[in-house]
Amino acid sequence: MVLQPQIIVYSTLQKSEGQFIPWIISTNLEYIIKSRDKVMKRLGIAFSGGPNATEIVECVGLAEGLGYESAWVAEGHGGDQFSVLSGCAAVTSRIKLGTAISSVFVRSAPTLAMAAATVDELSGGRLILGLGSSHKVQVEPEHGIEYNNPILRLRETLHIIRTLIETGSVQYSGKTVSIEKFDLWFKPKRKNIPIYLAGLFPKMVAVCGELADGIILTRSTLETARKIREHLELGSCITGRNADKIDVTSLMPTAVCDTKKEALDMMRPGLAFYVGFFPRYNKLVASYGFEQETADAAAAFKRGDMEATKRCITDSMVDATSIAGTPNECLDKLEQYRESGIDLPILSPFVRGQNAKRVFETTIRACSGK
């Protein structure tokens, strides 16, 4: 009998530092290749209200079991994101945990650094800190904090956070943030916690290219990634970085339904609110060729007429900026986004009420392709 040599093929997915997950151990190379092809492509799931904290933790456990790479929690009105992520860390072992995003206005830089380092410790080094400038229409009326120089504040906050996590101490005198002295009374698990920045327009995208490990886009079209990468290149040239190594992610509003029409109708209220309430998102969607529709929606929202606002949101607007349809249609759209240059699509169902958890579970299962 002739003994066949074992063939061990390792993936690039790490369980922990220095440990790689084998695809298969076999003497059948054809089987190895087929097994490798079944491994799930990069995919994330994001929570921004809807399920409560316990339900989010359960949904993240489901996502990990189905092979999702990451789970993200927003900062807003849906619960404290770092507390929720700590709960997720306790019941998972592989899935990355991110903030999408943490506002550099409503939390101080040292507070952000400590929160990030704490969740990173509890998760065994799985945190991604997503930072953003948030919105004037939220920061000032909801938190009573003056909103000025968002790009500079993001830069200065990022510098403070990195310095504090890397060295354990920081002193900083900036134009938007000043820290006389702050020391950590613990040693972070990692000194290089990945930091992603939210960016929509050229100036902020260039900052991402200059400083960030990744960029978090939102409501992207199939043309967004190509344009974004041009501005990432401009920023990366300042610091001599390779822009191709910057992770391009996008929050993608998602609805999985029995029909395309049902899915589009499900997504319409969310887009109507975002276009009506947030000037920055109104500008973003207008830049996709929907100038009149977004202007009409903003005017209707300002009058307090939400029904009229929703009527301004066409099927084309929803379809261009989201993943909406039957399970197969959603899987096809996901693949189109990947091919367009989005490295990591992050599903972001927009749902409220008692059925929120069920909708998230349906979305997580359907878009896993399993």
WOGIVEN-V192130 format. One line per field, one symbol per residue. ss: DSSP state (@ for helix, = for strand, . for the rest). phi: phi as a letter, one per 30 degrees, with the letter a starting at -180 (. if undefined). A space follows every 50 residues. Layout:
BEGIN
ss->???
phi->???
END
This chain:
BEGIN
ss->......==========..========..@@@@@@@@@......====... ..@@@@@@@@@@@@@....====.......@@@@@@@@@@@....====. .==.....@@@@@@@@@@@@@@....======...@@@@@@@@......@ @@@@@@@@@@@@@@@@@.=====....======..........=====.. .@@@@@@@@@@..=====.....@@@@@@@@@@@@@@@@...@@@.==== ======...@@@@@@@@@@@@@@@@@@.@@@@@@@@....@@@@@@@@@@ @@...@@@@@@...@@@@@@.====.@@@@@@@@@@@@@@...=====.. .....@@@@@@@@@@@@@..
phi->.cddddccccdcdcdaeiccdddacaccdddedddddddddeabbbbbij ddedddeddddddddcjddabbbdclccjdddddddddddcbbbddbbcb bcddcdbdddddddddddddddciicdccccacibedcdddcbicdcbhd ddddeddeddddddddciaababcdcbbbdabcdcacedbcbedbccdbb cedddddeddbcdabccahdcdcdedddddddddddddciccdddddccb dbebbcbdbddddddddeddddddddcceddeddddddjcdddddddddd dddicdddddddddedddddcacbldeddddddeddddddjddbdcdbdc abjdcedddddddeddddic
END
